[in-house]
Every structure is written in C-alpha cells, then in structure tokens.
Amino acid sequence: MGESVDNIVLEQLRLIREDLGEVRGSLKSLETRMETRFDDIETELQGHRMMIFGLSSVIGQIDKRVEHLEAKLEV
C-alpha cells in the first residue's frame, strides 16, 4: 500500500512539474512579445516626438509671418 501511495504522489509531482514547465514557456513567450511590443511603442513615440518638434517649428514660422502681416496692416 505504501508503495502505491508513493507512486501516486510521484505521478502527481511529475504532472505538476510538466504544468510548471508549460507555464514557464508561456510566460517566456509573453515576455518576449511584450518586450517586442514595448520596443515598437518606444519607436513610435520617438517618431511622434520628432513630428511634434517639426510642427512646432512650422507653427513658429507661421506665427512670425502673421506678426509681420499684422505689422504691415497697422501702417
């Protein structure tokens, strides 16, 4: 009887070990996908920053032109 109980316990421990291996694999896969996605988002954010910087420069130029036209109209 004791040997069969030991076998049952060992079988359950083996199944638990297999389940943990699958969980580890899934977590590693998820981690890899999240790192890739984070890198993609970081790259996209950098692009948006550059676009905003460019737009602020254009807005500054338009503001100067408007001021110049206003100055001409006041004369």
C-alpha positions, 0 to 999 in steps of 0.5 A, a space after each residue: 500500500 505504501 508503495 502505491 501511495 508513493 507512486 501516486 504522489 510521484 505521478 502527481 509531482 511529475 504532472 505538476 512539474 510538466 504544468 510548471 514547465 508549460 507555464 514557464 514557456 508561456 510566460 517566456 513567450 509573453 515576455 518576449 512579445 511584450 518586450 517586442 511590443 514595448 520596443 515598437 511603442 518606444 519607436 513610435 513615440 520617438 517618431 511622434 516626438 520628432 513630428 511634434 518638434 517639426 510642427 512646432 517649428 512650422 507653427 513658429 514660422 507661421 506665427 512670425 509671418 502673421 506678426 509681420 502681416 499684422 505689422 504691415 496692416 497697422 501702417 
